[in-house]
Amino acid sequence: MDRINKLGRELLIFDGALGTRIQAEAPEAKVPDELNITKPELIQKIHKEYVHAGANVITTNTFGANDFKLKGSNYSIEEIITAGVHNAIEVAEGAYVALDIGPLGKMMEPIGDLTFDEAYEQFKKQVLAGKKAGCDLIIIETMTDISEARIAVLAAKENSDLPIVCTMTFNKNEKTMFGVDPVTMVAVLEGLKVDALGINCSFGPEQLLPIVEKVVAYSSTPIIVQPNAGLPIVVDNQTHYDIDEKTFAENMRKMVHMGVSIVGGCCGTTPLHIAECKKQLQNVELNPQEKKCFTLAASPRNPILFEQTIIMGEALVPTGRKEYTDALLNQDDSFFYSAAKKQKKCGAQIINLNVSVAGIDEMEAMLCGVEEIASSVDAPLQIDSIHAEIIEAALRAYPGKGIINSVNGTENSMKKIFPIAQKYGSLVIAMTFDERGICEKASERVEIAKKIIQRASEYGIDKKDIIVDCLSLPAKTHGDSLMETLEVVEEVKKLGVKTMLGVANVSFGLPKRRVLDRTYFAMALAKGLDAIMMSVYDKDMIETIEAYRVFTGADPNGKEYTEKYRRNTTE
């Protein structure tokens, strides 16, 4: 497995289309996966052709080996996968054998009726059978729903120690059928720590170049691309593809120069395409992926990049909000959707979700909130709870890259929260207090931030996934500490992490609170604050952010500002 362990540093060539070759040689096969058992010599023959063409990795004939697609088959998942892996091993001649796992063929909730647990059990069966049969790695391919993709990855990671490759397929609008864009794919799959990620199927290689460019720009993980041999053309009832081997390989060469380190083919590609890739790429120097430092959260269809001040909506926190508290007590699930949608419309880029109310089942309410918001509002979720088990359950169910609110500098908190953040690839808000409580001095809070960052690294959590809450306190009781907090913002940013504040408590107990809040917020922005937890219904605060973006160039020439306020001629 040495070569597999060097993913991204040495060129790997996967095989080409298996289904296309099967259709050509066994058009009568209604369930191609059954040929592993009924015609093993045919499957071995196709594998051998790709090995001799120069493929380092061959994929098993198991793309549809799940209970839904095998309904009515005479063979079980285990029988088909075992035979499929053995067929590949038999003729591998030193090539690696990848267990091929495709979509289940049913839509996930809420669009369809396939539940998380049902999908997980299917993928688990496939993984366990492939592992037992002796495959070298797992490729999860042709995914269009990020929810289904992440469930497959979780099943693979939790039931094997094999390398995992995951690819999605995109349309002409550079999104999958379910609206997933390349950056969201990178954020979610990289967070789950797959060994390689990328694109398969979709189009010919030339048409995929713009999508590949985006994946390369954001991914620190090795990238795989397996295009089609162009578009299918039917001549005399025979399907052909319009890109020849030389053109295919030339475009794959371009991708390798861009940073792709694993290539192969999908629909329409043949051993000739793979042989030409082998020929044209044998002396090409790889351009390994550099580590990216982007701080990314993502809903299933909307990535949020922390490049300008990010607004975290706090309306779904029950403290002091009777309407929300009543909705939780009355199990009014529609409130999650309506409140999240309203916040998004008012400027929230991230939705904080807290359901901590006495007298309710917090686990049930949290999972309900996650489902309602994730399915209907394109804003990443921030899971806010003091219970580690609720945080984990919510992140497991959430089909995106979420945020944990929060961890702190106590050993107990870090020990509970960091394994969850690492497993699900979430961002984590780090509050700058520890066993001593909240320290008044900036230097002490900065030291706590350093401790949290160091401990996070021990769990495999990168600095880019940490947002430090520098903690603002009420001016009425902690007036001397407010300037200290601004110093914390400035100093913590030097550590290479993002910063945030919640400023609503600054004015607690004082008159004209909105004036104090927005003034302090403006002072924090001047120190480089990256995110704010706030009520998006506060017009003054929103306007402060919009003005700040104009002055800093985040809104070039005030274009967005002008568009929004051009009708307000009196202001």
Secondary structure, DSSP 8 states (H G I E B T S, - for coil): -HHHHTBTTB-EEB---SHHHHHHH-TT-SSGGGHHHH-HHHHHHHHHHHHHHT-SEEE-S-TT-STTTTTT-SS-HHHHHHHHHHHHHHH-TT-EEEEEE---SS-BTTTSSB-HHHHHHHHHHHHHHHHHHT-SEEEEEEE--HHHHHHHHHHHHHH--S-EEEEE---TTSS-TT---HHHHHHHHHHTT-SEEEEEESS-HHHHHHHHHHHHHH--S-EEEEE-SS-EEEETTEEEES--HHHHHHHHHHHHHHT--EE---TT--HHHHHHHHHHHTT------------EEEETTEEEETTS-EEEE-TT--TT-HHHHHHHHTT-THHHHHHHHHHHHTT-SEEEE----TTS-HHHHHHHHHHHHHTT--S-EEEE-S-HHHHHHHHHH-SSB-EEEEEESSHHHHHHHHHHHHHHT-EEEEES-BTTBS-SSHHHHHHHHHHHHHHHHHTT--GGGEEEE-----HHHHGGGHHHHHHHHHHHHTTT-EEEEE-GGGGTTSSSHHHHHHHHHHHHHHTT--EEEE-TT-HHHHHHHHHHHHHHTSSGGGHHHHHHHTT-TT-
